[in-house]
Amino acid sequence: MPQVFATAYMIGLMEWACMEALQPHMEEGEISLGTRICVSHSAATPPGMKVKVKVS
């Protein structure tokens, strides 16, 4: 694999951010499940660059 932030990792990070944002609003034992994703990954992120995820 190339030394970049691959799209699959980006999607995983997005999923994690959403789970963290939803967690305070869910009852014990509840989970969230994504059913569709439509994203554009328009540029590579080389090692050393920062990636920021904001959930709104």
Backbone bond lengths (Angstrom), bond angles and torsions (degrees), N, CA, C in turn:
res aa  C-N    CA-C-N  psi(-1)  N-CA   C-N-CA  omega(-1)  CA-C   N-CA-C  phi
1 M - - - 1.453 - - 1.526 109.93 -
2 P 1.311 117.24 141.99 1.475 119.58 176.07 1.527 110.96 -66.88
3 Q 1.300 116.98 153.60 1.454 122.32 -179.41 1.534 110.36 -81.28
4 V 1.316 116.25 65.92 1.466 122.72 177.37 1.527 108.52 -137.00
5 F 1.323 116.48 168.88 1.457 122.34 176.64 1.527 107.18 -81.73
6 A 1.319 116.60 96.12 1.456 122.94 -173.77 1.532 111.49 -69.03
7 T 1.316 115.69 154.80 1.464 121.80 -178.65 1.526 112.07 -55.90
8 A 1.305 117.97 -41.41 1.470 120.54 179.62 1.527 110.97 -60.47
9 Y 1.316 118.33 -39.44 1.461 121.51 177.55 1.525 110.63 -69.11
10 M 1.323 117.03 -37.02 1.456 121.14 177.84 1.530 110.21 -60.82
11 I 1.317 116.53 -44.93 1.462 120.80 179.75 1.530 110.31 -65.02
12 G 1.318 117.26 -40.54 1.465 120.36 176.26 1.521 111.71 -60.70
13 L 1.322 117.48 -41.46 1.461 121.47 178.61 1.532 110.63 -65.55
14 M 1.323 116.77 -39.33 1.461 120.72 177.05 1.530 110.65 -63.43
15 E 1.316 117.22 -43.16 1.468 121.51 178.26 1.529 110.23 -61.54
16 W 1.314 116.86 -44.50 1.466 121.42 179.99 1.528 110.29 -61.55
17 A 1.329 117.52 -44.20 1.461 121.06 -179.92 1.525 110.88 -62.03
18 C 1.313 116.72 -40.46 1.472 120.38 178.45 1.520 110.92 -65.72
19 M 1.319 117.40 -42.78 1.464 120.30 178.56 1.529 111.13 -61.44
20 E 1.327 116.73 -42.16 1.457 120.93 178.76 1.527 111.00 -64.20
21 A 1.331 117.00 -39.65 1.462 120.77 -179.36 1.525 111.69 -69.13
22 L 1.321 117.48 -34.77 1.462 121.37 -178.17 1.523 113.45 -81.34
23 Q 1.312 117.60 -26.25 1.462 122.97 -172.46 1.534 113.51 -50.31
24 P 1.328 120.64 -44.56 1.464 119.48 -178.80 1.534 113.83 -66.27
25 H 1.301 117.87 -15.51 1.461 122.34 -175.96 1.532 113.16 -101.66
26 M 1.321 116.95 2.01 1.458 120.26 -176.64 1.527 110.69 -110.99
27 E 1.325 115.08 151.14 1.461 121.56 176.16 1.534 109.29 -76.20
28 E 1.314 116.07 160.19 1.467 120.74 176.95 1.528 109.68 -56.44
29 G 1.311 116.87 132.68 1.462 122.13 179.34 1.523 114.05 89.25
30 E 1.330 118.02 -12.98 1.465 120.29 177.66 1.526 109.83 -78.72
31 I 1.316 115.66 150.89 1.457 121.47 175.65 1.520 108.73 -134.76
32 S 1.305 115.60 168.01 1.457 122.11 175.38 1.523 107.14 -116.40
33 L 1.299 115.48 145.64 1.454 119.64 -178.31 1.516 109.37 -135.18
34 G 1.320 116.87 122.32 1.456 120.97 176.07 1.523 110.34 -79.81
35 T 1.303 116.35 144.60 1.463 120.27 -179.55 1.520 112.70 -121.14
36 R 1.319 117.04 -12.04 1.465 119.68 -179.49 1.521 108.94 -157.72
37 I 1.318 115.58 144.87 1.455 120.34 176.61 1.533 108.35 -142.82
38 C 1.298 115.50 136.28 1.462 121.69 177.95 1.525 106.66 -135.57
39 V 1.319 116.47 103.01 1.462 120.95 -176.92 1.517 110.28 -130.91
40 S 1.303 114.17 161.99 1.455 121.00 172.90 1.528 107.09 -124.19
41 H 1.302 116.13 126.57 1.463 121.98 177.77 1.527 105.44 -110.29
42 S 1.315 115.42 93.16 1.468 120.06 -166.94 1.527 115.55 -91.44
43 A 1.337 118.02 -8.08 1.463 118.76 179.92 1.525 109.88 -153.92
44 A 1.300 115.38 149.35 1.463 120.78 177.41 1.525 110.40 -75.68
45 T 1.326 116.09 152.87 1.455 122.04 176.54 1.526 107.68 -118.42
46 P 1.327 116.88 100.68 1.471 120.19 -178.86 1.530 112.12 -67.56
47 P 1.326 117.08 161.78 1.466 121.31 176.82 1.525 110.64 -54.00
48 G 1.326 116.38 141.13 1.450 122.36 178.40 1.515 113.77 95.34
49 M 1.317 118.05 -19.61 1.464 120.46 177.62 1.535 108.57 -81.63
50 K 1.319 116.61 151.67 1.461 121.39 179.45 1.523 109.99 -96.30
51 V 1.324 115.06 147.35 1.457 122.37 175.74 1.516 106.75 -121.38
52 K 1.319 116.95 130.56 1.457 121.85 -179.36 1.521 108.95 -117.27
53 V 1.333 116.30 133.69 1.459 122.01 178.48 1.519 107.04 -115.23
54 K 1.332 116.30 129.02 1.454 121.60 177.96 1.530 108.23 -124.07
55 V 1.314 116.05 125.60 1.457 121.87 178.81 1.518 107.50 -104.14
56 S 1.324 115.62 128.20 1.477 117.90 178.87 1.503 110.74 -130.91
